């Protein structure tokens, strides 16, 4: 009987450890056993609750911040330091984050590009290998006013590598993933961005959006898969990423720039592939390759834009089996080296 009692007590203790407990905030639920923080929508401003969830998870190492089905409102910048884990929703169109830019939105006045604003700002303060995964949600950004001439930019997901100038290294080890995320804006000039940035300084090129790594290079593996970018500025931008890159099966429409590869100049990465993306209505460029090497750009459909693919100062890329139709210019290149152009299809109006 005593043995049975001990077993029952042990079961109760184990169960108590695994049961989710609530913080003082009834809208933030914490699971001690798996370091998952669930945030419930309030019907009002959810900024503080989401910030609290990230603070709780990062304080305990790797973990997940989870949003359930419903609408969330973010009215200020959410800052996340040394996050290692996942930020996940219940699915595109099920978890909806809404934000509206206003003139008093918090900005970071950073030389040489002032007026940097973010909805979510992730950054590192050391050189520890981490992963930032964002998936299964919709973000709606409304920006009725903007100042493009002043290099203003509103970035949805702003992810930096190490920004601590006292920690010296040539490269930040960081893995990132954006998967099954929809980002919907008002106009292609309003610049509601998804911006992943690497820099030892906060900043980079803040008036551009997408997935943006800036200046000091980032290593690791980086994915953008099965996402929708609708009526935003630059949808996906990699800046100084010296690692594996996969941008596959995304729908990008009515944007300024679809995919921007900016000084990703390593030749050592085993796989760097931009493939099977549907890009339409780009006001400037469908795929821009500037100072970037060793990419396979293939099986993309780019239509009804200004320039289909633009190549500048880039070598060792293979541009094959892309369909370019209805653009004012199919291909544009300048100061490029040893690139392979093969089996791309153009309509009669946009031959380069």
Residue pairs with C-beta under 8 A, 6 or more apart in sequence:
17 32
17 33
18 31
18 32
18 33
20 29
20 30
20 31
20 32
20 36
20 38
21 29
21 30
21 31
21 32
22 28
22 29
22 30
23 29
23 30
23 52
23 56
25 49
25 52
27 39
27 40
27 41
27 42
27 46
27 49
28 37
28 38
28 39
28 40
28 49
28 52
28 53
28 56
29 37
29 38
29 39
29 40
30 36
30 37
30 38
30 56
31 37
31 38
34 63
34 64
35 57
35 60
35 61
35 62
35 63
35 64
35 85
36 57
36 63
36 64
36 65
36 66
37 53
37 54
37 56
37 57
37 63
37 64
37 65
37 66
38 53
38 66
38 67
38 68
39 46
39 49
39 50
39 53
39 65
39 66
39 67
39 68
39 72
40 49
40 68
40 70
41 67
41 68
41 70
41 71
41 72
42 49
44 73
45 73
45 74
45 75
46 72
46 73
46 74
47 73
47 74
47 75
47 76
47 78
50 65
50 67
50 72
50 74
50 78
51 78
51 79
53 65
54 65
54 78
54 80
54 83
54 87
57 63
57 64
57 65
57 83
57 85
58 80
58 81
58 82
58 83
58 84
61 84
62 84
62 85
63 84
63 85
64 85
64 86
64 87
64 88
65 85
65 86
65 87
65 88
66 88
66 89
67 88
67 89
67 90
67 95
67 97
67 137
68 89
68 90
68 95
69 90
69 91
69 94
69 95
70 95
70 96
71 96
71 98
72 95
72 96
72 97
72 98
73 97
73 98
73 99
74 97
74 98
74 99
74 119
75 99
75 100
76 105
76 106
77 105
77 106
77 117
77 118
77 119
77 120
77 121
78 119
78 120
78 121
79 121
80 120
80 121
80 122
80 123
81 122
81 123
81 124
81 125
82 124
82 125
82 126
82 128
82 130
83 122
83 130
83 132
84 128
84 130
84 131
84 132
85 131
85 132
85 133
86 133
86 134
86 135
87 120
87 132
87 133
87 134
87 135
88 133
88 134
88 135
88 136
88 137
89 95
89 135
89 136
89 137
89 138
90 136
90 137
91 136
91 137
91 180
92 136
92 137
92 138
92 180
92 181
92 182
92 228
93 138
93 182
94 136
94 138
95 136
95 137
95 138
96 137
96 138
96 139
96 140
97 119
97 137
97 138
97 139
97 140
98 139
98 140
98 142
99 119
99 139
99 140
99 141
99 142
100 141
100 142
100 143
100 144
101 117
101 141
101 142
101 143
101 144
101 145
101 146
101 154
101 190
101 192
103 145
105 117
105 154
106 117
107 114
107 115
107 116
107 117
108 116
108 117
108 118
108 202
108 203
109 115
109 116
110 116
110 201
110 202
110 203
110 206
111 201
111 203
112 203
113 151
113 203
113 204
113 205
113 206
113 207
114 150
114 151
115 147
115 150
115 151
115 152
115 153
115 206
116 153
116 155
116 158
116 202
116 203
116 206
117 152
117 153
117 154
117 155
117 206
118 154
118 155
118 156
118 157
118 158
118 195
119 139
119 141
119 154
119 155
119 156
119 157
119 158
120 156
120 157
120 158
121 155
121 158
121 160
122 132
122 157
122 158
122 159
122 160
123 159
123 160
123 161
123 162
123 163
123 202
124 130
124 160
124 161
124 162
124 163
124 164
124 172
124 174
125 162
125 163
125 164
125 167
126 162
126 164
126 167
127 162
127 167
127 169
127 172
127 173
128 173
129 173
129 174
129 175
129 220
130 173
130 174
130 175
131 174
131 175
131 176
131 177
132 159
132 174
132 175
132 176
132 177
133 176
133 177
133 179
134 157
134 177
134 178
134 179
134 181
135 177
135 178
135 179
135 180
135 181
136 179
136 180
136 181
137 181
137 182
138 181
138 182
138 183
138 184
139 156
139 181
139 182
139 183
139 184
139 194
140 184
141 154
141 156
141 183
141 184
141 185
141 186
141 190
141 192
141 232
142 185
142 186
142 192
143 154
143 185
143 186
143 187
143 190
143 191
143 192
144 186
144 190
146 152
146 154
146 189
146 190
146 191
148 189
148 191
148 207
151 206
151 207
152 191
152 206
152 207
153 191
153 193
153 195
153 205
153 206
153 207
153 208
153 209
153 233
154 190
154 191
154 192
154 193
155 193
155 194
155 195
155 197
155 206
155 209
155 212
156 183
156 192
156 193
156 194
156 195
156 209
157 178
157 194
157 195
157 196
158 193
158 195
158 196
158 197
158 212
159 174
159 176
159 195
159 196
159 197
159 198
160 197
160 198
160 199
160 202
160 214
161 172
161 174
161 198
161 199
161 200
161 213
161 216
161 218
162 169
162 172
162 200
162 216
163 199
163 200
163 201
163 202
164 200
165 200
165 201
170 216
170 217
171 216
171 217
171 218
171 219
171 242
172 198
172 216
172 217
172 218
172 219
173 218
173 219
173 220
174 198
174 218
174 219
174 220
175 220
175 221
175 222
176 196
176 211
176 220
176 222
176 223
177 222
177 223
177 224
177 225
178 194
178 196
178 211
178 223
178 224
178 225
178 227
179 223
179 224
179 225
179 226
179 227
180 225
180 226
180 227
181 194
181 227
181 228
182 227
182 228
182 229
182 230
183 192
183 194
183 227
183 228
183 229
183 230
183 232
183 235
184 228
184 230
184 231
184 232
185 191
185 192
185 230
185 231
185 232
185 233
186 192
186 231
187 231
188 231
188 232
188 233
188 254
188 255
188 256
188 281
188 283
189 233
189 256
189 283
190 232
190 233
191 207
191 208
191 209
191 232
191 233
191 256
192 209
192 232
192 233
193 208
193 209
193 210
193 212
193 232
193 233
193 234
194 209
194 210
194 211
194 229
194 232
194 235
194 236
195 206
195 208
195 209
195 210
195 211
195 212
195 237
196 210
196 211
196 212
196 213
196 222
196 237
196 238
197 203
197 204
197 212
197 213
197 214
197 239
198 213
198 214
198 215
198 216
198 217
198 218
198 239
198 240
198 241
199 214
199 215
199 216
200 215
200 216
201 215
203 214
204 212
204 214
204 215
204 239
205 212
205 214
205 239
205 262
207 233
208 233
208 234
208 237
208 257
208 260
209 232
209 233
209 234
209 235
209 237
210 229
210 233
210 234
210 235
210 236
210 237
210 238
210 257
210 259
210 260
211 222
211 224
211 236
211 237
211 238
211 247
212 237
212 238
212 239
212 260
212 262
213 238
213 239
213 240
213 241
213 264
214 239
214 240
215 239
215 240
216 240
217 240
217 241
217 242
217 266
218 240
218 241
218 242
218 243
219 242
219 243
220 243
220 244
221 243
221 244
221 246
222 238
222 241
222 243
222 244
222 245
222 246
223 246
223 247
223 248
224 236
224 246
224 247
224 248
224 250
225 246
225 247
225 248
225 249
225 250
226 249
226 250
227 250
227 251
228 250
228 251
228 252
229 235
229 236
229 250
229 251
229 252
229 253
229 255
229 258
230 251
230 253
230 254
231 253
231 254
231 255
232 255
232 256
233 255
233 256
233 257
234 255
234 256
234 257
234 258
234 260
235 250
235 252
235 255
235 257
235 258
235 259
236 247
236 250
236 252
236 258
236 259
236 260
237 257
237 259
237 260
237 261
237 262
238 245
238 260
238 261
238 262
238 264
238 292
239 260
239 262
239 263
239 264
240 262
240 263
240 264
240 265
241 264
242 264
242 265
242 266
242 268
242 269
243 266
243 269
244 269
244 270
244 271
244 272
245 264
245 269
245 271
245 272
245 273
245 274
245 295
246 271
246 273
247 259
247 273
247 274
247 275
247 277
248 273
248 274
248 275
248 276
248 277
249 276
249 277
250 277
250 278
251 277
251 278
252 258
252 259
252 277
252 278
252 279
252 280
252 282
253 278
253 279
253 280
253 281
254 280
254 281
255 279
255 281
255 282
255 283
256 282
256 283
256 284
257 282
257 284
257 285
257 286
257 288
258 277
258 279
258 282
258 285
258 286
258 287
258 302
258 305
259 274
259 277
259 279
259 286
259 287
259 288
260 285
260 287
260 288
260 290
261 274
261 287
261 288
261 289
261 290
261 292
261 295
261 314
262 288
262 290
262 291
262 292
263 290
263 291
263 292
264 272
264 291
264 292
264 293
264 295
265 291
265 292
265 293
266 293
266 294
267 293
267 294
267 316
269 294
272 294
272 295
272 296
273 295
273 296
273 298
274 287
274 295
274 296
274 297
274 298
274 300
275 296
275 297
275 298
275 299
275 300
276 299
276 300
277 300
277 301
278 300
278 301
279 286
279 287
279 300
279 301
279 302
279 303
279 305
280 301
280 302
280 303
280 304
280 305
281 303
281 304
281 305
282 302
282 305
282 306
282 307
283 305
283 306
284 305
284 306
284 307
285 305
285 306
285 307
285 308
285 309
285 310
286 300
286 302
286 305
286 307
286 308
286 309
286 324
286 327
287 297
287 300
287 302
287 308
287 309
287 310
288 309
288 310
288 312
289 295
289 297
289 309
289 310
289 311
289 312
289 314
289 317
290 310
290 312
290 313
290 314
291 312
291 313
291 314
292 314
292 317
293 314
293 315
293 316
293 317
294 316
294 317
295 317
295 318
296 317
296 318
296 320
297 309
297 317
297 318
297 319
297 320
297 322
298 318
298 319
298 320
298 321
298 322
299 321
299 322
300 322
300 323
301 322
301 323
301 325
302 308
302 309
302 322
302 323
302 324
302 325
302 327
303 323
303 324
303 325
303 326
303 327
304 325
304 326
304 327
305 326
305 327
305 328
306 327
306 328
306 329
307 327
307 328
307 329
307 330
307 332
308 322
308 324
308 327
308 329
308 330
308 331
308 350
309 319
309 322
309 324
309 330
309 331
309 332
310 331
310 332
310 333
311 317
311 319
311 331
311 332
311 333
311 334
311 336
311 339
312 333
312 334
312 335
312 336
313 334
313 335
313 336
314 336
314 337
314 339
315 336
315 337
315 338
315 339
316 337
316 338
316 339
317 339
317 340
318 339
318 340
318 342
319 331
319 339
319 340
319 341
319 342
319 344
320 340
320 341
320 342
320 343
320 344
321 342
321 343
321 344
322 344
322 345
323 344
323 345
324 330
324 331
324 344
324 345
324 346
324 347
324 350
325 345
325 346
325 347
325 350
326 347
326 349
326 350
327 350
328 350
329 350
329 352
330 344
330 346
330 350
330 351
330 352
331 341
331 344
331 346
331 352
332 352
333 339
346 352
